[in-house]
Amino acid sequence: MSRLTDYEGCGPLRVIREFTDFDGQSLRPGQLLEFDFYSRVPLEAGFTFSRNGESVLRLSAEVPADAQILDHPENYFQLPLPRLAWYTNGPALAVTHPFTDRHGRAFLPGDQLNWAVHERDQTQLLHSFLGHAGEVLQLDEQNEQHAAVLLYPERFFDLPFDARPL
Protein backbone atom coordinates (compact mmCIF):
# COMPACT_ATOMS: atom_id res chain seq x y z
CA MET A 1 0.00 0.00 0.00
CA SER A 2 1.40 3.38 -0.91
CA ARG A 3 1.55 6.49 1.24
CA LEU A 4 1.35 10.09 0.06
CA THR A 5 5.06 10.48 0.77
CA ASP A 6 5.79 7.85 -1.92
CA TYR A 7 4.74 10.34 -4.63
CA GLU A 8 7.51 12.85 -3.93
CA GLY A 9 8.62 14.26 -7.28
CA CYS A 10 6.20 12.10 -9.31
CA GLY A 11 4.44 15.02 -10.96
CA PRO A 12 1.12 16.66 -10.23
CA LEU A 13 -1.57 14.79 -8.35
CA ARG A 14 -5.17 15.68 -9.24
CA VAL A 15 -7.48 16.04 -6.23
CA ILE A 16 -10.54 13.76 -6.56
CA ARG A 17 -12.06 14.25 -3.09
CA GLU A 18 -12.33 17.54 -1.21
CA PHE A 19 -10.31 17.89 1.99
CA THR A 20 -8.77 20.53 4.22
CA ASP A 21 -5.14 20.33 5.30
CA PHE A 22 -3.67 21.02 8.74
CA ASP A 23 -3.41 24.77 8.01
CA GLY A 24 -7.05 25.03 6.91
CA GLN A 25 -6.23 25.14 3.18
CA SER A 26 -9.16 23.65 1.25
CA LEU A 27 -8.37 21.45 -1.75
CA ARG A 28 -11.19 20.72 -4.18
CA PRO A 29 -11.66 18.10 -6.90
CA GLY A 30 -9.82 19.04 -10.07
CA GLN A 31 -7.07 21.02 -8.34
CA LEU A 32 -3.50 19.90 -8.98
CA LEU A 33 -1.01 19.41 -6.17
CA GLU A 34 2.66 18.89 -6.91
CA PHE A 35 5.50 18.48 -4.43
CA ASP A 36 9.15 17.71 -5.02
CA PHE A 37 10.11 17.35 -1.37
CA TYR A 38 8.52 16.51 1.95
CA SER A 39 9.87 16.89 5.45
CA ARG A 40 8.70 15.31 8.67
CA VAL A 41 8.41 17.13 11.99
CA PRO A 42 8.76 14.20 14.46
CA LEU A 43 7.51 15.92 17.62
CA GLU A 44 4.26 16.95 15.92
CA ALA A 45 3.98 13.84 13.70
CA GLY A 46 3.62 16.43 10.95
CA PHE A 47 4.49 16.36 7.28
CA THR A 48 5.20 19.42 5.15
CA PHE A 49 5.03 18.91 1.38
CA SER A 50 6.93 21.53 -0.63
CA ARG A 51 7.46 22.59 -4.22
CA ASN A 52 10.47 24.75 -5.13
CA GLY A 53 11.04 25.44 -1.43
CA GLU A 54 7.47 26.67 -0.81
CA SER A 55 5.03 24.73 1.38
CA VAL A 56 2.03 23.44 -0.63
CA LEU A 57 0.43 21.11 1.93
CA ARG A 58 0.76 20.27 5.62
CA LEU A 59 -0.71 17.20 7.30
CA SER A 60 -0.42 15.71 10.78
CA ALA A 61 -0.46 11.95 11.35
CA GLU A 62 -2.04 12.68 14.76
CA VAL A 63 -5.15 14.21 13.15
CA PRO A 64 -7.38 11.33 11.99
CA ALA A 65 -8.54 13.10 8.79
CA ASP A 66 -4.94 13.97 7.87
CA ALA A 67 -3.76 10.43 8.66
CA GLN A 68 -6.33 9.09 6.19
CA ILE A 69 -4.90 11.32 3.45
CA LEU A 70 -1.33 10.26 4.29
CA ASP A 71 -2.14 6.55 4.46
CA HIS A 72 -4.73 6.29 1.66
CA PRO A 73 -3.80 8.86 -1.00
CA GLU A 74 -5.74 6.87 -3.62
CA ASN A 75 -8.97 8.06 -1.94
CA TYR A 76 -8.02 11.73 -2.35
CA PHE A 77 -5.87 11.94 -5.49
CA GLN A 78 -5.72 10.52 -8.98
CA LEU A 79 -2.31 8.94 -8.60
CA PRO A 80 0.23 8.62 -11.39
CA LEU A 81 1.19 5.24 -12.75
CA PRO A 82 3.61 3.43 -10.48
CA ARG A 83 7.16 4.02 -11.61
CA LEU A 84 7.61 0.39 -12.64
CA ALA A 85 4.94 0.91 -15.34
CA TRP A 86 7.18 3.54 -16.97
CA TYR A 87 9.26 0.66 -18.34
CA THR A 88 6.42 -0.87 -20.37
CA ASN A 89 7.64 -1.64 -23.89
CA GLY A 90 11.18 -0.95 -22.75
CA PRO A 91 14.19 -3.23 -22.67
CA ALA A 92 14.30 -6.31 -20.45
CA LEU A 93 15.02 -5.35 -16.85
CA ALA A 94 17.54 -7.39 -14.87
CA VAL A 95 16.45 -8.24 -11.32
CA THR A 96 19.01 -7.09 -8.73
CA HIS A 97 17.13 -7.84 -5.50
CA PRO A 98 14.89 -10.88 -4.93
CA PHE A 99 11.10 -10.52 -4.60
CA THR A 100 7.98 -12.63 -5.03
CA ASP A 101 4.88 -11.63 -6.97
CA ARG A 102 1.21 -12.16 -6.08
CA HIS A 103 1.22 -15.70 -7.51
CA GLY A 104 4.26 -16.71 -5.45
CA ARG A 105 6.65 -16.60 -8.41
CA ALA A 106 10.15 -15.85 -7.13
CA PHE A 107 12.30 -13.40 -9.08
CA LEU A 108 16.00 -13.65 -8.32
CA PRO A 109 19.05 -11.53 -9.19
CA GLY A 110 19.96 -12.10 -12.82
CA ASP A 111 16.40 -12.88 -13.95
CA GLN A 112 15.24 -10.74 -16.88
CA LEU A 113 11.72 -9.30 -17.13
CA ASN A 114 10.15 -7.69 -20.16
CA TRP A 115 6.50 -6.73 -20.71
CA ALA A 116 4.52 -4.93 -23.37
CA VAL A 117 1.38 -3.99 -21.43
CA HIS A 118 0.65 -2.72 -17.92
CA GLU A 119 -2.93 -3.07 -16.62
CA ARG A 120 -4.30 -1.88 -13.29
CA ASP A 121 -7.44 -3.33 -11.74
CA GLN A 122 -8.63 -0.27 -9.81
CA THR A 123 -11.15 -2.19 -7.68
CA GLN A 124 -8.70 -4.79 -6.41
CA LEU A 125 -5.56 -2.62 -6.65
CA LEU A 126 -3.74 -5.24 -8.72
CA HIS A 127 -1.11 -4.51 -11.37
CA SER A 128 -0.55 -7.00 -14.18
CA PHE A 129 2.46 -6.78 -16.46
CA LEU A 130 1.80 -8.72 -19.65
CA GLY A 131 4.27 -9.97 -22.22
CA HIS A 132 3.64 -11.50 -25.61
CA ALA A 133 3.21 -14.96 -24.04
CA GLY A 134 0.96 -13.86 -21.17
CA GLU A 135 1.36 -12.48 -17.68
CA VAL A 136 4.95 -11.80 -16.64
CA LEU A 137 4.31 -10.32 -13.21
CA GLN A 138 1.36 -9.44 -10.97
CA LEU A 139 1.68 -7.15 -7.95
CA ASP A 140 -0.83 -6.16 -5.27
CA GLU A 141 -0.68 -2.50 -4.12
CA GLN A 142 -1.89 -3.55 -0.69
CA ASN A 143 1.16 -5.80 -0.16
CA GLU A 144 4.05 -3.77 1.29
CA GLN A 145 6.78 -5.51 -0.73
CA HIS A 146 4.77 -5.32 -3.96
CA ALA A 147 4.12 -1.60 -3.40
CA ALA A 148 7.88 -1.10 -2.99
CA VAL A 149 8.55 -2.88 -6.32
CA LEU A 150 5.90 -0.72 -8.04
CA LEU A 151 7.06 2.60 -6.60
CA TYR A 152 10.82 2.07 -6.27
CA PRO A 153 11.87 -0.19 -9.17
CA GLU A 154 15.48 0.99 -8.82
CA ARG A 155 15.67 -1.08 -5.62
CA PHE A 156 14.80 -4.30 -7.47
CA PHE A 157 16.02 -3.85 -11.06
CA ASP A 158 19.00 -2.56 -12.98
CA LEU A 159 17.28 0.32 -14.76
CA PRO A 160 18.96 1.36 -18.01
CA PHE A 161 17.20 4.75 -18.27
CA ASP A 162 14.58 6.93 -16.64
CA ALA A 163 11.38 6.65 -18.66
CA ARG A 164 9.46 9.19 -16.59
CA PRO A 165 6.59 10.51 -18.70
CA LEU A 166 6.80 14.20 -19.53
N, C-alpha and C positions, 0 to 999 in steps of 0.2 A: 504494500500500500504506500502510495507516495504522500509526501507532506508538501506544504506550500514552499518550504525552503528548498525543495528539490528542483524548483523551476527558476532558480537564480540564473539570470543571463540567457534564458531560453526564448526570449522575445515577448511580445505583448500577450497578456492573458485577457480575454474578453469576459467581463462580468456577466453571469447568467442569472444570478439571484441577488436581490438587493440586500445589503448589509451595511452596518456602521462600524468603523474601526474604533480603536481605543481612544483616539482623540476626538471622536464625534464626527469624523468625515464620513459622509454618506456616499456609497458607491451604488450605482444603479445599473440594471441590465443594459448591455450595449457599450458601456464605458470600457476603455482599455486601460490596463494597469501593467506597467513594465518596470522591472527592477533588475539591476545588474549586481546588486550586493545586498546582503542582509547581515545585521549584527544582532547579537543576543545580549540582553542585559540580565545576567543571572539572578541578581537579588530580586528583581521584579518579575522574573519569568517572562520578560518582554522581548519582542522581536521588532526591529526597525528595518523596513525594506526601503532601499534607496536606489535612485537612478541619478547618475552623474553627480553624486555627492549630496543630493537633495532627498529628504525623506518623502516617500510617496504613500506609505502605509505603516501603521503601528498596530500590533496585536499583542495581547497578553495571554499566555497559556493558563493563567489563573482565572481568567474571565471565561465562563463556559461558552458563550457565543463566539468569542475569539478563538478558543481552543478548537471548536468545530471547524472554523475556517482553516486553521493551521493543519489540522489532522485529516480533513476531508475536502481538499480544494476542488475536487471534481464536482461537489455540490454547489459551488459558488462561481467557478470559472470554466470556460471552455478551454481545456488544457491542450497544449501543443502535442504533436505526436511524440512518443518517447524517443529519445535520441537513437536507440538501436534501430528504429524504423527508418532513420535517415540513410541507412546503408542498403536499402532495398534496391535491387538491380545493380548493385555495386560488385566489386570483386569479392572473392571468397575471403572470409575473415578467419584468421587463425585464433583458436582458443588459447589463452595464456593462463587462465585460472579456472579450475574445475567448477562445474555447476550442474544441476539436474533440472530438467524441465518438468512441466506439469504431468507428463506421462511417465516420469521416472527415468527417462533417457539420460544417461550420464554423458557429459561432454568434458573431455580431458584435454590438457595442454597438447597442442599439435593437431587436434581435430580441426577440420576446415568446414565452415558453414557458408552457404550461399543460398539466397532466396530471391524470388522475383516479385513476390506480392506480400504485403503486410495487411492483415485484416484485424479489426478490433471489434469484439462483441461487447458493445456498450453496457448491456444489461448484466452480463456476467463478469465484466472486466477482464476478459481473456484476450490475449494477443496471439494470433497464429501467423507464422512466417512460412510461406509456401514456396516450394521450388517447383521445377518442371515435373518432378516425379511424385509430388504430394507434399504433405506437411513436413517441414524441416525441424520446426521448433514451436512449442506452445508454452506461453508464460502467463501466469495469473497475477494481476496487479496487486491482489490482496495478500500474496505471499511475499514476505520481506526480501528473500533472496532473489526472487523473480523480478520484483520491483527494482532492485539494485542493478540487475542485468539490463533491464529496459532503460533505466535512466542514466546509468554510468557504464556504458559499454566498454570504455577504455580500461576498466578494471578487469574485464574478462576476455577481451580480444585485442589483438595487435591491429590497430586501426591505421590503414594506409593514408587516410585523408580525412578532413572534416567536411562532411556533406551537409552541414547545417543549411536548411532552406533560407533563401533571402527574404 
